[in-house]
């Protein structure tokens, strides 16, 4: 059997649907044109068809409702063969006033061999259809002469004020010399004697003042016939010498019984103006399935006649379904690592690595320090590096390994965040001349995006390190915070990571986050390295000199290192320290190392709480001096929930400091509760209780200090560089295998 897999059959049906829909749209665009003022042309045709003093006949239809199966396929052929001179719709020619419905109707009416005129009815008015009717056909109320007769069309929808129409009608008929007068109005002025199916009060002419004024004008001016639609039946009623006919069987919903059935009305007018009419009943019995198919066909027919947005939406839906099915059926998936990869050719030779970052030294932060450590470690292994980074004041003069890019914009109170000019051609020229084997991206936007573009241009792999939880930086973005936090940041990370050839994450919890948001790119868990030995080589006399400078005595010292910014949760620690000083008799001092745009506000808060003797904002400290500052401490305190790893926590452990931190994705994998520190929910009482425990329990603090030191030993920067180099080699092997496969496919296609 050709299609044993039903999903495969469904896939080909979807592809066929897309091809047919696109082909149909191409046909409509090539062979149909816009239309406007159609009644002008139709009136001219009627004047040519019907001469004064000669008899003529026409058909009146009501409730066409865009019907294809009844009106287009069954009634139009009869009208074309009946010998009548023209056709009039008494209202509801469309099923709704949307543009697609008007265009579908125009396509249907193009099958008529005779002229036609439309009454502006309830359905023509729906969905803001009044302006479309006016543009495509003409005024909502009007009058024409046909032979020796006058045809009058009124607006019963309320769009045109009824008093204005009555005045116009009386003036018109007072001067009229026609032998016959026939009026068309969408809503019936009189209720039929029969029970109309599904009728409502709104289906009849309103308000009562309009109906009464119209009936008086009809009586005063000897109108011969009044035709209406809006009801699914045929009804004939005489009042004051005028025949009122309601006709609603030209394609809309009917009951197919003695009251409600498919039909149209044939009207004959003699040379002397005698008007007669006859009912033309149509025996159309549709099976329910055929009715369903007709509705579906009309939906497609009207939807795609000119509705570009609807067309694109439906085609995109079919295309997406087809692609999904194709991926699910035809593309083999291997969810296991490729154990056949051989990275050794790249491990055995020096590599050339270009790095793109939105911040770098002398800007102090976790990302710049991580990049600098990796750069030094890789260079010690014999690799060549080029770092593309923004330009800063006070940057080193001799930096052969750095390409500094001038900024378009500097943000933050101290202008610490730089928006580099990524449009400079010399950036791409310099990187191209460097001839990188791989490009390492440290941010998912701006210079990171440029780096990805350059990687694709040079046909080298791009690897991305996920350093930062962007959703916690919503306060820096000129967008609604919740929108950025809950939608844009995750979408940005997902889109960027999936364009790269590999992603490095510092912890397993971070890897889990990327998988949850839909990142499919191969991911490598690699914590950032620390200069472990540097913390062991600290001289005791240098630490004592620092203690003396800070006027520290016997108090215990808490250390924290962080940028002074909202996402770092500094307020949480200030408030906790304020409460802690009242709960313990052990003297302590909190040294907050780091700078940022929130410094003045935080300092004011410290002063307002009277914490100057307990909480000190130290400011920025040069990286080369950080080991001495860590060695001052007895414990390291941290409350940020925006970290992907928390490199400063590993540095603190390398200095022998136990840690108290708030649980977050960057903390979970490095702080082992009760082993090298404590981690708590973001609740001040629980966090403060663990800090108090370390402050007051010397034995506990000593035990956790030794275990923290031992834990940090495995995170040396030398090992970090070797591990990242292995990730580069693996990514290069995957990239080469992929390109080789693509090349083989290309040859086969040729």
Secondary structure by P-SEA (a helix, b strand, c coil): cccccaaaaaaaaaaaaaaaaaaaaaaaaacbbbbcaaaaaaaaaaaaaccccccbbbbbbccccccccccccccaaaaaaccccbbbbcccccccccaaaaaaaaaaacccccccccccccccccccaaaaaaacccccccccccccbbbbbbbccccccaaaaaaaaaaaaaaccccbbbbbbccccccccccccccccccccccaaaaaaaaaaaaaccccbbbbccccbbbbbbcccbbbbbbcccccccccccccccbbbbbbbcccbbbbbbbbcccccccaaaaaaaaaaaaaaaaaccaaaaaaaaaaaaaaaaaaaaaaccbbbbccccccccaaaaaabbbbbbbbbccccccccaaaaaaaaaaaaaaaabbbbbbbbbbbccccccccccbbbbbcccccccccccccccccaaaaaaaaaacccbbbbccccaaaaaaaaaaaaacbbbbbbbccccccccccccccaaaaaccaaaaaaaaaaaaccbbbbccaaaaaaaaaaccccbbbbbccccaaaaaaaccaaaaaaaaaaaccccbbbbbbbcccccccaaaaaaaaaaaaaaaccccbbbbbbbcccaaaaaaaaaaaacccccccccccccccaaaaaaaacccccccccccccaaaaaaaaaabbbbbbccccccccccccccccccccccaaaaaaaaaaaaccaaaaaaaaaaaaaaaccccaaaaaaaaaaaaaaaaaaaaaaaaaaaaaaaaac
